[in-house]
């Protein structure tokens, strides 16, 4: 976007300075035609400023709505990235290893992105370049008629209101809705490596909220932060057979330095057990060295070949990974449970997202682990579950491989018991999917980078003195809210209308909008509008700082309650295969008695696949188990049931 804007404006600005100095040119519209005569890019005057004053360079900025141009650039990046995905999938089909259905789905997604790009270009006043053939004939640009009254104080003109909001409804076009929302709300930008994304400040701030919450809790438990290198030698990665087999398809390798092939390839970490544990073996000698509890905040690379989805499934992502060592299994078990409880709190208390804690089946547990625990989220619109975070007991498997042992108080040698645990930026995606609507993000206050946005609403009758008073009052309320511990931002820009600002901040999901207009100034109040419900209330200026924290907590609780109700409605308890399939095909989770055998689970995955829909798998064995009547049989195999498992299709 910067390059494109520079190409358009920089030569124009240089020429404009010389032309305007001599007053020999008819105006910026003619300058634009003289500098950029081709049909590939044409900008037109905004609706609120249909003519170009020849004596002012300020009009040049009105030709290109910055937000609209950014949206165009991001839409173009999305089209390019999706085109790369389509090409990759088609090559896989030609090679005999691809899925034609996946190609068709990717092509449909590409078509939708191209439609979105055209809409963004139209909103920005950009005429798309012809896709082929002779260039379109250049036509003289006609100024748009001013259809509305001038906004802003003192009759100042406002920028053309770029169409905001989303073009895809969540209920019927969920995938398109989600990808459009991630870009339009300024969470991500597509990167030129497929499956990788740029996390923009609004998204990274959400990650920092979760990071701050969790980091404080684990430090209180005695965990310390550290950092280990990104690279792993092939010998070390291959040391634990089950572990490396579980990650082998996803490992990215460095094979060359410049033009020189490496003697041995070096892996980029998919996880860090094999990076860290050789050093645990060096550092742990005695029972006095235990427990050793380290965590690192870092990135990992897993070269996924499944369809990439922002935040949910990408080739590089941010996470924390904890790695701990204990003298006894009891200590390790206690930590596994404590960490999983923190993950539940991240989702339910910070993100307002309901989850089910439980234990993974043998087939679904972490490669090389003794057992794995998890919190499972669910997206009703797609009928798919998402693994939220996992806490693993590794037992003594890795300590055997890496010879991590200690001398006991009785002077005997013992292997340590180990855990590993982690959660990722996937939390952001789950939160977006759970709460977002057709207007954009809906952020729970505890997770929101900014909890309140203050918007001043001057109109054409507002005097300069009135505008100054309104701006001053907004600054006072801003300071009072900050002093009350509220994360607040003020939008006092005069070159955007209140309606544009409302849409902009609704798209970004800020929980509360504080409105301050001429009538509010007369009454000495502010209007507080909730993003989640749209309801409004008035608060006297002196009460705003005291009212806001309780209002934010109410919103947080209400959002969790609403999400929990939808989640619980998708939880179906079944006992037969027919009931199971009815639940799964109805976009639900199914809690069913089963024999707890890998062979049975594999059979269910195959039998429950319907057309293009993937088969169901165990999400977890919930810790809260319903009563199991004597003689209960497995819903799928007819064998004696051992427990109730939660099943579903998943991301």
N, C-alpha and C positions, 0 to 999 in steps of 0.2 A: 504494500500500500504506500509506503514511504517513497519507494522508487517511482511508482506510478504518479504520485502527486508531485514529486520533484520534476519529473519529465514535463508535466503539464504546466506547473506554476513558475518554476525557476526561470526558464527563458522568457516567459511572459512578464515576469516582474522586472527583469533587466530591461526588456524592450519598453515596458510601460514607463519606467523612470525617465528614459530619454524622450519618449513621445509626449508624456504629460508635461515635461519641462518646457517643451515648445508649444504645447496645446495644438499640435498639428494632427492629432489622431481623433477619430470619432468616439472612442471609448473602449472599455475592456472587452466588450463583445466582439468588436472588430479586431482588437489585438489578439484575442483567442483564435479567431479564424485565420489570422495571418501567421500565427506561430504554429497552430495545430490544424492545418487545413484538411487533413485526412478524415475518413469516416469512422476510424476505429474508436475514438473517444470524443464525445461531444457533451459539454456541460451547458446547462441552460440556467437563466436567472431563476431565483427562487420565487415562490408565489407571492411572498411578502415584499419582494424588491424586484419588480418586473423589468426595470430599466437600469442601465449602467451609467451612473454619473461620471462624466468624463474627467472631472477634476478630483477624483478621490480614489486612492488605492484600496480603501477599506472595502469597496464593493467586490474586490477580487476574492476576499474570504467567503463571501456569500455564495460564490459559484460552486463550492464544493463543501457540502455538509460533512464535516470530519467523521462523525459517527457513521454516516451512510457509506462513505468510502471505505472505512474499516470493515463494515459489514460485507461490502462487495469483495474486498480482498480475502476475507475469511471464507466467503462462499466459494470463491475461485479456488482457494487452497483445498477446500473440502471436495470439490469436483476433481481436482488433480489427484488428491490422495485416493479417492474412490476409484478413479480411472486406473491407478496403479494396482489397486486390489483386484479389479476386474481382469486386468492383464495377467496378473499372477495366477488367478484362479483358472483362466483359460489355458495358460501354459501347463498347469497341473493336469487339466483334463486331457490335453494333447499328449502328455507324458503317460497317461493311463493311471494317474494317482489322484485325480481330482473328482469333484462331485458336480455334475451338471446342474443340480438343483441349487447349489451354492452360487454358481455362476449366474443363473437366472435371477436369484434374489439380489445379488450384487449389482446386476445391470439395472434392475428396478430401482435400487437405491441411488444409482448414478443418475438415472432419469429424474428422480425426485430432486436431487441436489442441483441439477441443471435448471429445473424450474425455479427453485429457490434463488439461484444465482440471477436468473433473468429478472425476478421480482426485486432483488436488491439493486440491480443495475438500474431498473426503472425508477425505483424510489430515490436513487442518488442522482438521477438525471443523466445517466451514462447510456449511450447507445452501444449495444454490443457490436463487436467487430463481426462482419459477415464470416460465416464458416467456410465459404468457398465461392468461387466464381469472381465476377467483376465487383469492384467496390461499389457500394451504394452511392447514388448521386447525392451530393451535399445539398441540403436545403437550408435556407435562411432560418435561423432560430426565431420563433415567435414568443414574445414574453407572455407568461401566464397572467391571467387576470387575478387581481387581488380579491379573493373571495371572502376574506374575513377582516375584522377590524384589527387595527394595529394593537399589539400587546406591548407591555412594558411601560415604565414611567415616562411621562412627557411625550407620549406618542412615538416612542422608538419602535422601529420595525424589528420583528423577530425573524429568526432563521426559519426556513421552510420546515414544517413538521414532518420529519422522516417517519414513515409508517413503522411503528414498533409492534411488539407482540409476536405471536407465533402463527404460522400458516398451517400447521398440522395439529389436529386435535389429539389429545392424549388418549382418549378412550378408543379411538378407531385406527389411529396411525402412530402407535406408540414409539416404534423405532425411529421414525422420521421426527416425531415430536422431540424425542430425547436428544438426538444428535443436533437438531436445530437449536434446542434450548441451550445446550452446552456452549455453542458458538455465540449465539445471540446475546446471552447473558454475560458474555465476556469471561467465561471460565477457562476456555481453552482456545488455542489456535492449532490447526492441523500442521503437522511437520512433514517434510519431504521424505522421511523414512516411514514407510507404512507401519501402522501400529504404534507410533510414537506421537506424543502430543506435547505442546507447550502449555504449561500450567500458568495461567495469567494471575495477577495479584489477587483477584477476588477469590479464586479457587485456592491459591496457596495460603491465603489468610484463614480459610476454613480448616485446612490441614494443620495450621499452627494452633488453632483453637483445640483440636483434638490432641495434638502433640503436647500442648501445655498441660492439659488435664491429666493425661496418662503419665507424662514424665514426672510430674510432682508425686503421683501416687506410687510409682515404682521406686522412686528415690526414698520415699518414706519407709518402704519395705527393706531398704538396704541395697538396692540395685544401683550400680554405677555405670555411667556411659563411657564408651570407648569407641575406637574406630580401627577396623582392619582393612587391608588392601582389597581392591576390586578384583584382582587376578588370582587364578588358582592353577597350579601346575596339573598336568594330566595325571601324573602319578598319585598325587594327593587326592584329587577328585575321585579317582577310581578305587580308592582304598576300601570304601564301604560299598559292597556290591549292590545290595538292594537299593541303597540311596542313589547311586549314580544311574542305575537302570530306571528309576522313577523320574529322573530329570533329563536323561540323555537326549530325548527329542527336542528339548527346549534350550539346550546349552549353546551359547554363541561362542565361537572360538576365534582367537587372534592367531593368524598363521604367518604374518609378514610384518616386518618393521621397515617402512619405506619400500624399497625394491628388493630387500634381502629376506628370503624365507627364514622363519625361525627354525632352529634345530628341533624344538618340540613345540607343538601348539599350546597356547595358554587359554584357559577358559575364563570367561567373564562370569562372575558369581551369579548363580540362580538362587542361592542361599549360602549361608556362611559356615555351616557346621565344619566342613573340611578345611576351611580357612583358619578357623579359630582353634580347633582342638589340638593340633600339634603344639600350640603354645600353652594350652591348659596342662598338657603333659609335662611341660617344662616348669610351670609355675606351681603346680600342686605336688607337694612332697609329703606333707604331714597333715594330720587331722586339724592342726592349727591353721592350715591354709583354706579350710572349708568353713562355710560355703563360699564358693566363688560365683558371684552373680553380676554378669555384665550385659549391657544392652547397647545396641548401636542404631542410630538414625541414619539411614542410608538409602541408596537406590540399588535395585537388582535388575537383571535382564533375563527374561525368559522368552525365547523366540517362538511365541505362540503361532500356530498355523490356523487356529480357529478365527472366526470373524472378529476383528478387533472392535471394541466398544470403549469409548472414552471412560476412564476411571474404572470400569468393570473388568476389562480384559485388554491389556496393552503389553507391548514387548519390553518396555521399561516402566518401572513404577517406583514410587517412594514407599518406604515402610520403616517400621522398627522391628528389630529382631533381638529377642533376649535369649541368652545362652547361660545356663547355670549348672553348677555341680554341687552335689551334696554327699554327705557321708551315708545317709540312709534313704531307703525308698519312701518311708513315711514323710520325710521332709520334702522330697520331690513331689509326692502326691499332693501335699498341702499347698505347695506353690502352684501347681497346675490349676487347682481349683480357684485359688486366690486371683491368679492372672485372668482366668476365664471370667470371673465375676467383674473384674475391671473392664474387660471387653464388653460385657453386657451393659455396664454403666455408660461406656462411650456411646453405644448405640441408643440405649433407651433414655438415658438422662441428659446426654448432650445433643444427640441427633434426633431425639424423639421418634426413633424407629424401633418397633417391637421385634424381638428375636426369641428364638428357642434355644436354650443351652442344652447340650447333650454330648454323647460320645459317638465318634465315627465308627462305622462298621469296619471290619478287617479289610475289606476291599477298598474302602475310601480313606483309610488312615494314612498319615504321612509316611513316606518311604523310609524305612529304617527305624520307625518309632515302636515303642512297646504298646502305646495307645495314644489316641488323639481325641481331644475335646474341641467343641466348636460352638459358635453361636450362629444360627441360621435365620436369615431374613427372607422375606417373600414379597414379590411384586404382583398384586392381584390382576393388574391389567394384562400381564403377559402369562400369568399362571406359572411363573418360574421362581425358584428359590435362588438365593445367593449366599454362598458361604461368607460370613461376615469377618471372622477372625478365628484363629486356632491356637490352642495351647497343648503342646505335646509332652508326654513323658517318654524320653528316649531309652529309659531303662539303663542297662550297662552295655548296650550294643556298641555305641561309639567309643566308650571307654576301653572296651576290649580291642577295637581296631587301632586306637591311637595310644594304647597303653597308659591311660590316665588312672593312676593308682596312688594311694596314700598310705602312710603308716598310721595304724590305729594307736590308741593309748596303750593297748596291750602289746604293741610293737609287732603286729602282724600286718601283712599287706592286703589291702582291699581295693577293688575297683569302685570308682565314684558312680553315683546315680545322677543322670543328667536330664535336663529339660530344655526345650526351645519353644519360643512362642512369638507370634507376630500379628500385626494388623497393618493395613495398607491404605493408600489413597482411595481404595475401593469404597471406603466409608462414605466419601463424598458422593459417589455415584448412587449408592443405595439411598442416601438421604434425598437426593434430587428426584429419583424415581418415586419415592414414597410420597413426598409432599408436593411436588411441582404440579402446576395446573396450566390451563391454556393461556394464561397471561404471563407465565414465566416461572421463575423460582419462587418457592415459599419456604423461607428459612426459619427454623426454630431459633428463638432469641439466643440461646446459649451457644449455638454454632455459627451465628451470623457475624461476619466481619464488622458490620455496622448494624446496630439494633434499631436506631432511629435516624430518619432523614428529615431535616427541617427544610421546608419549602416555603419561600415567601411568594405572595401572590399579588403583586402590584397590577393595576390595570391602567387603561388609557387616561383615567381621571386622577391618578395618583400624582401628586406634586413631587418635585424633587425633595422638599422637606419631609413629605410623608414617606417617601421611599427611604430616606436616611433614617427616619425613626423606626421604620419596619426592619431595616437591616440591623440597626442597633439592638432592637429587641430580640431578633433572631440570635445575635451574638450572645446576648445575656442568657437566653434559654439554653444555648449550646454549652456555655460555661457551667451553668447550673447542673445540666444533665451529666456532663463529664465529671463534675465534683461528686455526683451521686453514683459514680461507677458505671455509667451507661456509655456504650460505644456509639458515638453520634457523628453524623456528617451533615453539613449545611449546604444546600444548593440555592444560592442567591443569584445565579446567572440571570442576566436580564435579556439575553439574546435567545432564550428558549421560552416557550409558553408554559404555563402551569400544566396544561394537559400533556405536553411532551415530557415534562419532568415526572409527572405521575406515572406515565407508562414506562419510562426509563427505570425508575426505582422499583416499580412493581415487577418488571422483568428481572431485576437483580435480586428480588425477594426480600428486601429490607422489612423486618417485622412491623414497624410502626412508622407512619408518615405523620409528621407534625406540620399542620398547615397554618399559615399566618398571613391573613389578607386584610384589606381595609376595614371590613366590618369587625373582624377579630380585634384589630387595633382599637376600634371605638369601644368595644365591649370589655377589653382587657382579658381576653381568653385566647387559647389555642385549640385547634381541632385535632384530635388524635384519631387516626384512621388505621385499623388493623389490616394487615396484608392477608391473613389467613381467612378471615370472615368478611372483610369489607365493612364491618360496623364502625361507627364513629361516635365519639363523645367529646364534649367540651371540658376543658380544664382551665381554671384561672391560672394566670401566669405564675403566681406564687405557689401553686399546687403541683405544677408540672413535674418538677424534680422529685417530689415525694410520691406522686402517683405512678410514675413510669416504671420503677422496679417491680411493683406488684402487678402492673399490667403485663409486663414482659413474662413474669412467672405464670400468670394466668394463660397467656398465649402458649407458652411451652407445654403446660399441662393439657390444655385443650387439644393441641396438635398431637400429643402422644395418645390421648384418649381416642381421638378420631382414627388415627392410624391403627391402634390396637383393635378397634372394632372391626375394621376392614380385614385385618390379619386373622382375627379369630373366626370371621365368617368364612374364611378359606381353609379352615382346619376341619377335616371330615374324619370321623372315626368309623372304620369299616372292618368287616370280618370275612368278606368273600371277595373273590376275584372280580365278579361283576360290579360290586359296589366300589371296589378299588378303581376300576377303569372308568366308571361313571364320575368318580371324584376327580381323577387326574385329567380326563378329557374335559371336565368342566372348569379347568384352570384352578384347581385346588390342590392342597396337600392332603395326603391320606395317612392317617395313623392306623397301622394294621399290625396284627399279631404275626410274627414270623419265626422261622426256625433258626435264624442267625447263622446262615451258612453262605459262603461265597458263591457256591454253585447256584443256590436259589436266587441270590441277588442278580447274578449274571443272566439267569433265565428270565427274570422279571424285566430287565432292561431290554431284552430282545422281544419279548412278547408284548410289551407295552408301547413299543414304537408303532406309530400310526402314520402312514404316509410320510410326509416330510417332518413330522413331529418326532423328536428324539424320545427314547425310552426313559422311563422313570428310574431313579436310583434312590438308595437310602440317603436322606439328608443327615439324620442323626438318630440315635437311640435316646430320646429325651430323658433327662434325669427324673422328671416328674412322670411316673408311670401310672396309668390307670390300673385298676385291679385286674388280675389275670385269672378268670374262673378256671377251676380244674378241668382238664381235658380240652382246653382251647387249642385249636389247630392252626397251623400256618395258613394264611389266606392264599398263598401261591402254590405250596407244595403238598399241603395236607399232612405234613409231619407235625409232631408236637411243637407248639410255639414256646419260645424261650423268653421273648420280651415283645414289647410294642415298639415298632420303628416308625419314624416319620419319613414318608416317601414323597417324591415329587420330581418333576422336570426341573432342570436348573441351568443357570448360565455357566 
